[in-house]
Amino acid sequence: MTRTFTLLASVAALACAPSPLVAQTTDLGEPLAEGGEVETTGTQASGEDAEGGLTFTVTDESDWSDIGVAIPAFATDRNRPTPASTDGTEALGREIARVITANLRNNGLFKPVGPDSLPQPDFSQITSPAWGSWSGRGAEMLVHGYVRARDDEKLVVGCYLYDVALKDELIREGWVVRPADWRRAAHKCSDLIYARLTGEDPFFDSRIAYIAETGPKDNRVKRLAVMDSDGANHRFITLGSATALTPRYSPDYSKILYLSYVDGNPRIYVYDIGSGRQQLVTENANPTLAPRWSPDGRHILYSMAVAGNTDIYRVPVTGGTPERLTSAPGIDIAGSYSPDGSKIVFESDRSGAQQCYVMDADGTNQRRISFFGGRCATPEWSPRGDQIAFTRIAGDFNVAVMTPSGGSMRVLTRGWQDEAPTWAPNGRIIQFFRTARNSGRSSLWQVDLTGRNERRLPTPVDASDPAWGPIRP
């Protein structure tokens, strides 16, 4: 199928100076106030249409993989020591380029060539590429960048994307970061490239929460853990003295919701990422399952078993009296809001087997949507609102997607036990966990909506219950 993409060009760019940077933020969060360093100008790329977008046509989604993206090591004005690298800014520039290369390669859309196979440009070439050299290597797109250490130990990282055939700059941006945040700058650059070349929302500068599992099966220790979208910067949040389950990031990224069992009693906690403090939302003597945020961050859905019937409840994030949304006989669990908050998809066995249902946010108009054979479990609405990911159980457990009405069902994975899908912030990639048939060990995996690009995410221990957070502020 032929589709035409318009690449948006309405992004502020920098002046082309040998100190080539638009640094829009400090520490990727605080306003930058550094006189004389930042100049913002409006630019347009060659080949733009009347609306300011670069237009081209591809005949199939697989054509994206034919775009050759060269990513040489980021240059530096002079090799200076930095806490981010014992070998200085020159070595760090190579590491940044490696992260960007891995990001673009792993999402399945491009075939980038990284710094270990390319010559390293001089600092002066960052804004004046050697076009003949790159076109001779077959590169269609060129990523240039630099890293510079300031006297206050912070790093300035600049990122540039060029069209080699047009000999034109498409976009540039820069960031001032603490040394510990150098990988965030690499992810931000990856997001910049991805968004510019696809016209889609980015997702690399995001984090994943999951449950880290250790110990024997009859005495499993389950801790809350977080990491970057590529598996780096791993950190355990809880100690493991209480079982942690089903984490979810808040819509504004500031908190993590999770379920904890202490002495057999379930509690729903909200963990504040900035302060490290926890807030108890609700505690029940009854079995409690699958807490989820509302899109506005004001309410929490969860399921609770009372007198043999499991229903979905809603409670304010500050706590209080819960409101029951379902009442049909059976088990109603795993509620997930639509992005606009108007509807909830959930799992129920009221028909005699696990199937997926949709209801209005107040619990009315409950209706079954899965009629394609097998069972339907753990549904989660896409951030775009156009699809629902779920676990399809038909012999094996596999990750599948369908429309909100239950149509166009597609199975994306073919593992033995793949379950609990969670969406990337842009709604293009799905994370899930896979249990190995023989060993019973679990690990985190990602697959895109084509079902062709599947990869395992590294974790230091066994992993389950992943939750992909929003783009970091």
C-alpha angles and dihedrals in degrees: 000000000000118000132177118219125200113205110213115236101183096112124119114249136196134247112267099249129146086250085058110188147124102193106186101172142029116225085356089283117047122078112260115238110177115135117227097010102086127058119168121200135168117248137178130206124234115259095036123157124229092277095054098260129124106236127204137150131235124188097212139007089250089066088077088073089062092065106104110216117189115203111182122182115289112255129232132209090228131349105258129172116256134177086240093066132017088211094055136238094318093062091041091055089058092049092051091052090049092054092049091048092051092048094053094042096048096053089064100230101097142035103219125185112219137212097273090068099039139069115256115244122226120250089252091058095060091089095025108047121197092245097186093054093053097042088050088058092053095249115157095181128030127201115202126178146152141211123210129183117224126210090254088059093249118129129234111209122187126192127195132182120201134186103225097198092050092038087224139132112241101185144338137191139164143200140202109220141170113255091252090058098056091114089057089058089052090050091047090053090049090051091050092053095043094050093045095050099040105029087228130121114268129240112179097098093064136099136231127218120200144155114267111211128201137158134044120323094251092052105030119176111214119191132179111246137174135200142163119279090263095049097260128125093035118190135176113225102186129041099229097245087117124038113253123203144177105004122196131185119234116247091254093047092237098111143032122218118207144159120244131190116206116177088344094304116121120226131178113219135186113212116205108220095202100048101024090229124137129219123202110227101178140347123199137180087213123082109275127196147183109000115201135182126243112235092252092051093236101106140037127214120210140156125239132185114226123174092343097311123102117207139170118255135187124213132175113259087241090058129247137128113346122229118221113227102180132041107167116128111265137038119322112181146141100051116188125184125229111244092258092050094236098113142030127212116204145164123251138169094203089118091055097267137050109283136157124253137182127214137171115268091259092055098259129124096033112185137165117245104176114086103142103103129270123046131302122217143161097019120191127186118234117246086239092055093227100102143028121218118208145159111265113205113199104139093310125041113248138169114248139167135216139170118268089260091054098255133127094032114190128182110221104182135043104197126130095248115008114159151147101050120203126185132239112239092259095049095239104099127050125206121204140155126251127205116207115235099226105030099032089222118145130217140172122258138178131211131177126226093268090062089224101096109065126158141165120243116221118244127170093233138014113304139203142157098042122194121191113213129213125268108293117252 
